[in-house]
C-alpha cells in the first residue's frame, strides 16, 4: 500500500486555518464569559477561577493524547483499522 506524498497548497492550508480560527474565536469568547461568571456571579477570586480553568486544561493535556492512542489502536467491527477507507 503506497501513500501519495502530495503537498497542500497555500490556499488549502489557509482555508483550513481560517475555519479553525473562527472556531477558536468562539471558544475564547466563551472562556471570557465563563471567567466573568465565576468572578462576578459566583463571587470567587480571579486566581481561583484561573486555577479551575487550568485544572481542566491540564486534564485535557494528559488524557487527550491517551484517548487518541486508544482510538487509533481500536479495531472497527469490520476488522479494518479506523483510518482505512470504506469498501464498496
C-alpha positions in Angstrom: 0.0 0.0 0.0 1.6 3.2 -1.1 0.7 6.7 0.1 0.9 9.7 -2.2 3.1 12.5 -1.0 1.1 15.4 -2.3 1.6 18.6 -0.6 -1.2 21.0 0.3 -1.2 24.3 -1.5 -1.1 27.6 0.5 -4.8 28.3 -0.2 -5.8 24.9 1.1 -3.8 25.5 4.3 -5.2 29.0 4.6 -8.7 27.6 4.2 -8.3 25.1 7.0 -6.6 27.6 9.2 -9.4 30.2 8.8 -12.1 27.6 9.7 -10.1 26.7 12.8 -9.5 30.3 13.7 -13.3 31.0 13.6 -13.9 28.1 16.0 -11.2 29.4 18.3 -12.7 32.9 18.4 -16.0 31.4 19.6 -14.3 29.2 22.1 -12.2 32.0 23.5 -15.2 34.3 23.9 -17.0 31.6 25.9 -13.9 31.3 28.2 -14.0 35.0 28.8 -17.7 34.9 29.7 -17.1 31.9 32.0 -14.4 33.9 33.9 -16.8 36.8 34.3 -19.5 34.4 35.6 -17.1 32.8 38.1 -15.8 36.1 39.5 -19.0 38.3 39.3 -21.8 35.9 39.8 -20.3 33.2 42.0 -18.0 35.6 43.8 -14.8 33.6 43.7 -11.5 35.3 43.2 -9.8 35.6 39.8 -6.9 33.3 41.0 -9.3 30.5 41.9 -11.3 30.9 38.7 -8.0 30.7 36.7 -6.9 27.7 38.7 -10.2 26.0 37.8 -9.7 26.6 34.2 -6.1 25.4 34.5 -7.1 22.1 36.0 -9.3 21.4 33.1 -6.6 22.3 30.6 -4.1 20.0 32.4 -6.6 17.2 32.5 -7.0 17.6 28.7 -3.3 17.8 28.1 -2.9 14.4 29.9 -5.9 12.5 28.7 -6.5 13.7 25.1 -3.3 12.1 23.7 -4.0 8.9 25.6 -7.6 8.8 24.2 -6.2 9.4 20.7 -3.8 6.5 21.0 -6.6 4.3 22.2 -8.8 5.3 19.3 -6.0 4.8 16.8 -5.4 1.2 18.1 -9.1 0.3 18.2 -10.3 -2.1 15.5 -13.7 -1.4 14.0 -16.4 -4.1 13.9 -15.4 -4.9 10.3 -11.9 -5.6 11.4 -10.4 -2.7 9.5 -8.4 0.0 11.2 -10.2 3.3 11.9 -8.3 5.2 9.2 -9.0 2.6 6.5 -11.3 3.7 3.6 -14.7 2.1 3.4 -15.1 -0.8 1.0 -17.7 -0.5 -1.7 
